[in-house]
Amino acid sequence: QVRLAESGGGLVQAGGSLRLSCAASGTTFAINAMGWYRQAPGKGRDLVAVISNDGSTNYADSVKGRFTITRGNDKNTVYLQMNSLKPEDTAVYYCNARAFHRDFWGQGTQVTVSS
């Protein structure tokens, strides 16, 4: 099992920045990739960014150039630096880890961007 704990959400004005953190525990040796997804009210859960063990990254088109995903040196922590935030970035952000051919999820952290 992999357990994920997120932190760093909050309320910010448009144009501002936030940094999300997610710490993994448990059988972390099995993690292949970590990432962030988000779910806005009334919508599905969508990929924001993902980073693999080899350091390769993938971003949703809507966040390219504004968000940056990184992993800590121990590979058990993932960060999402969010700059130039827009009201449409408002959502619950979920940390994700891929291990044992399945997905593990954090509890989610709310990000609200006011206009």
N, C-alpha and C positions, 0 to 999 in steps of 0.2 A: 504493500500500500504506500501511496505517496500522499502526504498532506501538504496543503498549500495555505499560506497565510498572507493576505494582502494588507497593504497600508498605503496611505498617501492621498486618498481622495479628498474632495472638499468642494467648496464654492469659490469660483474665480470669475473675474470679469473677462469679457471677450478681449482677446489679444494677450492674455496672461499665460502663465505657465504653471504646470503641476508635474510632480514626479511620483509615479507609482512604484511601489516595491512589492516583491512577492518572494517569500522564503519557503523553500521546500524542505520537508523532513521525511523520515521513513526510509524506504528503499530507493534512495535517490540515485544509486549507481545505475539503475535501470532506465533513467530518464534519457530520451533521445532528443527531445526538443521542448522548449518552453515558449509560452506566448501569452498574448492578451486578446481577449474578445470583449465585445461590448453589446449591451442590449438596451435599446431605448424603449420607452413606454409604448406598448402595443406593437412592438416589432420583434423580429427574431434575433438570435444571438449571432453576431457577425465577427469575423476575424478582423483584428486591428493590426497585429504584428506578431511574427513568430521568429525565433532564433534557434537554429539547430546546434548540436554539439560541435560541429565543425566551424561554427561562427557565421554560417550563411543566414541571411535574413530575408523576410518577405513582408511586405506592407500592403495594406489596403490602399487603393488609389487615393481615397479621400484624405489620407493622413501623410502621404509621401511628402517629404520635405519639411514636415512640421513635427513629426514624432520620431523618436529614436529608441530602439530596443537594444538593451545590452544585458550581459550576464556577468555576475561576479566571478572572481578568480576561482572560487571553489565550485563553480557551475551550479550551485544550489540556490542561487538568488537571481532573479530577473528584474530588470528595471524598465520602466517606460517613461522617458522624458517627453513631455507634451508641451510644445510651444505654439504660440499663435493660436490659442484655443478659440473655437467658434461655438456659438450656441448649439449648433447641430452636433457637437461632440458630447453633449449632455447624455449620459447613460450610466448604467451600472457596468463597471469594468470587472471582468473575471479573469483571474490568472488560470492558465492551463498548463498542464504537463502531460507529455505523451510518454507512456512507459508500459511495458508488457502488452503492447498492441492495443491499448485502451487509453482513454482520456481521464484525467483527474482534474478536478475543479476546486478553486477557492470559493469562499462564501460571497465574494463580490464587494466592491467598494464604489460608492456613489461619486460621480463627477458631475457637477452642475456648473455650466458656463452661462453667466448672465449677459444680456445684451446691453 
